[in-house]
């Protein structure tokens, strides 16, 4: 029992001496070299947030655009006195005209944003449709002239220039006279018209006295 305790004390003394030697060695090194200092590692930096993209300016362009539209034609009626009344016909065929519209168009990024009319012109005039209507009326047929009234004496074969029957002929002389006829009148006869047969020689209005 005594031997074991002694060895334990000897080991303890040896351990103490060894620790002292190590301490001296470390102390000698500390006289020639600076003591180590502990430096904290820099903290990792956080990644920068991405920056927002700068919006680009809109692209604005101006274009000229033309469009066309139809111009309707009118219908006109004219009268023609050489065409029979009640007759009509289309003598000129109508045709639509053309109107040209010019616009100034503003495009923003290719999309139309405004439109302004800068020109309006009828580039092709319409042609009116013409219908001709006849107005000719033939004149009425003339009424037949009334037949002249025939004097009763004429109906009897007596010349109406005399009162009392004087025959109607190429020549008439007084009966019993020197005339050569071919017809003769018995007198006396009154001259009521023209003495075409010269029966009233003394011009007193009575012939063949």
Steps between C-alpha positions, in 0.01 A plus 500: 500500500781745579678434169193580287443835667867599453487430126189702466662801657808459282285500184321806626825685551623400152179628342532830675860544383404421141223754503738763635749431219231542238396825656858631490533404136183679407603802702835520322336496164267778610802728570628480141172487300183692544218323656237359267183697500170358396338691208125452428425393144312763302126438483387392157332785309142448390441498121384833353136520399452508119432851366172575316541543120466856375177525291572574130348801324196416278564498127270750327465503122275697264361349182277627220207271417254539210157341483228515236124495518225496240312816403138417405360628171177696455200402292386766256190512280493708182215562256538446127234650272608272215405180687138391523318591819498221759828351378810500724844341490834521683720688255808535723609227741597630843846432646630557853788738557802461729592716800858477627560571870853565629580452870805575712531202734713498816633159610642440848705180517322389184149563635282776352432765763354784295373578151448842339326566169729719289349455153156439349467503122258355245750342264238349268174687449178294496297473180132579536246246381281674242149383417341661196124541497310569180261795486405501131128510433389486137270785407133411487362415163324797348127484510348458156377824357126515483366459154373828366129534514356466160243761412169358412519676168832337426353166591234576237766582245460879534786744540492663851611837361153558363153497645290313252649192355799561278657171390853416610711465190809626323291785358138610530318749279155650523238293325380662176816711474792484262721292727612157403466327835558218547243569776233765521317677781145618493473850635473706678747382770640699788878516544570418868868415465734551211362533152732231370303448183457876414119472502451851650614713209389833652623412852168570667507174691257324270603282214326373193241777514 
